[in-house]
Amino acid sequence: MPATPANSVNITNAGIQIFDGTATFSATTTTQYDTLVGGASNTISNIATGTLGQVLTSAGAGANPSYQTLPFTQIPWTDKAASFAAAAGNGYFISAIATATLPGSPSQGNIIAFAVDNAAALTIQANTGQIIRIGKAVSAAAGTAVNNFIGDSVTLVYRTSDTAWIATDVIGTWTVT
């Protein structure tokens, strides 16, 4: 039988046996679906399996990765049939003529979404000093965006440096003034 080379790995029924080249063996016990990672001094260790929906995430140099749960990012949606003050982190189904006034003190990355669910018009009103940008169209300060057809929708994200609500997803035609 040939000699075992240094830094070799042998898989046995007892787990993984690692030979470091100096007649020293170490064992790493594994269970089904474990993740093997290389560590300091040419060692091999295992990371226990995460739970459903988790992803393996790097912990940077010098540390083993770990399974982490991603944050849930779905926004809550409510029906609106009259004018209202829109709140960051929310989506609105518009079912009657309405004006939605955007928040006066939003933070970078705040998101608001709108979907017009009937033939009524939605007017999105920027707050003092803010603009609305949908594609190439840019509103005046404290300007508006108005949908043109049933089924129109828009998702806006706030950018602090421009004091702008910028459309990231648009369906339909919007008139920006």
N, C-alpha and C positions, 0 to 999 in steps of 0.2 A: 504494500500500500504506500503511495507517495506521501511525502511529508506535507503537513498542512502549512500553506503559505501565511506569512504575516498579514494581519488585518483581514482575515477571511471570515466569512459568515457561513455557518452550517445550520440548516433548518432541520430540526428533529421533532419528534412527537412531543418533546418536553418544551419546545419553544425554539428560540434562536440561540445558538452558541457562537460566541465571538472569540477568535484566537488573536491575541495581540503580538504574536511573534516571539514571545519570551517564555513559552510553555505555560502561559496563563490563559485559562478559559473563563469567560463570564457568560451568564445566561440572561436573556431577556424573555420574560414570559409574555406571550401575546394571546389575545382573544380574537375571535372572529371580527373582521373589519377594522382592527386597529390600524393606525398609520405609523409607519416607521420613519424616524428622522435621524439624521447624523448629528452627533453632538461634539463637544470638546474632546480632544485627545483621541480622535478616531473611534468614539463610542457610538453605539446605536441604541436608541431607546424608542419606546412606543408611546404614542399619544392615544388615549382612550377615545373611542368613537363618540362623536357628538350626537345630539338629538336631532330629530326630524327638522329640516329647514336651516340648520346651522351650517356655517361655512368655515373652512380652515383659514385662519387669519395669522399673518406673520406678526411676530412680536419683536422684529428687528434682529440685528446681529447679536449673537451671544445668548439668545433665549429661544426656547422651543416655541413653535406655533401652537395655537390652541383653537378649539372650535368656539365660535361666537354666534350669537343670534343677531341677525340684522334688524335694525329698527323698522317698525311698521310705519309706512309713510302715506297710507291712504288718508284722504281728508274726509271729514263728515259732510254730507250734503243735506240741505233743507229746502223746502218749497217756500217761495216768496210770491205774494200776489199784491204787494203794495210797496211803496218806496221804503228803503231801509239803509242803515249804515252797515256796510260790508265789514266783516272781521277777517283778519289774516288767518290763514290755515283752514278756510272753509270753502265749500262749493255751494252754489245756489241754483236751483231749478226755478226759472222765472215763468209764472203761469198767468200773469196779468201785466198790464202796463205798469212799469216801475222805474224808479231811479235808484241806483245803488251808489252810494257815496263811499269812496275808498278811504281807508284809515288816514287820520291826520299825522300820526307819528309812527310810520312803519319802520321795520328793521330790514337790513340787508337780507335778501333771500325770502322774505315773506311771500306767500303764494295765496292767490284768490282765484277761483274758477266760477264761470257763469255758463249756463246752458238755457237757451230760450225754448220753452216747451209748448208754445202756441203762437198765434199770429201777432200777439202784442209786442210792442217795442220795449227794449231795455235800453236805458241810458246809463252808462257808467260815468260817474262824475269824479274827476281827479280832485284832490283836496288842494288847498292853497299852496302854491309854489310847486306842485307836482305836474308831471306830464304823463300822457299815455302814448306808448309807441306800439303800433301794430304794423309790422313790416316797415315799409318806407314812410308810412303816414305817422306824423307826430302832431299831437294836440298842442294847443296853446297852454300856458300855465293855467291850472285849474280848469282845463278843457274837458271834452267829453268824447266818448265812443258810443255809437248807437248801432244796434244790429239792424239788418235790413230784411231778414227772412226768418220764418219759423225754422228751428233746428240749428240756428247759428250758435256757436259757443266760442269761448275764449278763456285761456288760462293766463293770468298775469303774474309776473314775479317782480319784486321791487329791487331796484338798484340804487343804493344810497348816494353814490357820487354824482349821479345825474338827476336825482330826485324823480326817477322815472319808473313807471309801471310798464314793463316790457312784455309783450305777448310771446309766449313760448309755444302755445298750441292754439291754432285758429281754425275754425270751420265756418264757412260762409263769408259774407261780406259785411264789413263794418265801416261806418262813416265816422271819421275822426276829425274833430274841429277844436 
